[in-house]
Amino acid sequence: MDVNGTVAEGFEPVREAFVRNFETLGERGASVAVYREGQQVVDLWAGTKDIDGTTPWEHGTAQVVRSATKGTAAAVLLLLHQRGQLDLDAPVGHYWPEFKARGKERVLVRHVLNHRAGLPVLDHPLTPEQALDPLRGPAAVAAQAPVWEPGTDHGYHALTYGWMLDELVRRVTGQGAGEWLAAQITGPLGLDLWLGLPESEAHRVGRAGRVEGPEPTGGLRARPKRSVTEAYEDPASLTRRAFAAITPFPEQNDPAYRAAALPATNAIATADGLARFYATLIGDTAGASRLFTPETVELARAEESAGPDRVLVVGTRFGLGYMLHGSASPFLTPGSFGHPGRGGALGFADPESGIAFGYVTNGFRKTVTADPRAQGLVRAVRQALGL
């Protein structure tokens, strides 16, 4: 396996784990980056740019990161709160009056971020064309009744999370979340991370697809326990309905899908862009001051929701906009916060160790949270740190 890039002294286990992903876990093309105290210590890439092609993956090749998008989008709301422009404990309807319809008056901004809004499904799913319209998704959520009393329980808002977040940003700033992210964070920092891919960068993005591999050992498994399997097979379950809020799901290699901004699902990033994003949330990086104050870091990672998830049907833990370290989504240490992408991608930060991590791939597997390729890399980082 021809692996390109560098690792700092002591981080050789990450390179070894990256090679194993190709040799034993069916990896086709991928990259991984790690920062420690704002300095890059791992930058590796290998394989092919396209899952079904032969063009080599290059430094700067990017991929769609699916739900790892949620962690980047959450930073927008938390920074608006940090700047005094948004109150996390205000009703969503304070900023978005139309949202108050059908019993949603008590849904708070924090409920959007901690998956307690009670709105993971749409009674009338959107078509792919409708979903790419920045007005249709928010309008559909505004017209939806909660499926549980908001604030009383949690369940993963797989797609509706993005429409609620996007409309809140638009009502507060006049810009969608992707525009605000580009203007305030990724553009000024020069990050290879986009929520709404510019045409000028389209040539860098590889073609993604499904891959098979050995059964994972954690999280939501390729052969999960019966209750999880039944939830995904039952068209009436919250699980199926949450992931079917867009039906059928858009083709993720479609240029129109990549150019749209869906803050739950379609950010595109390099591993370095994702890792450096998290590095800058928790500390200074080369040429950039930290984005989150210590108080905002604690908001991101303080447990807001924990236990059986009404959508994912396993125990999950959430802070405000971020998944937290746990059995369903293991990160580096109990203090880590971040977000996986279904089938592969992962980004997170660990403030105590100063580690920020990013992994992207063109091969999506059946895993929902804890992909074995990403987990092998995380274990290697843990080994390198002696944790």
PyMOL commands that set and color helices and strands:
alter all, ss='L'
color gray80, all
select helices_A, chain A and resi 12-24+66-82+92-95+97-100+109-113+128-131+136-142+160-173+177-189+199-204+226-233+238-243+255-259+271-282+294-301+372-385
alter helices_A, ss='H'
color red, helices_A
select strands_A, chain A and resi 4-7+29-36+39-47+63-64+193-194+209-210+268-269+305-308+315-318+323-324+337-340+346-350+355-361+363-364
alter strands_A, ss='S'
color yellow, strands_A
deselect
rebuild
show_as cartoon
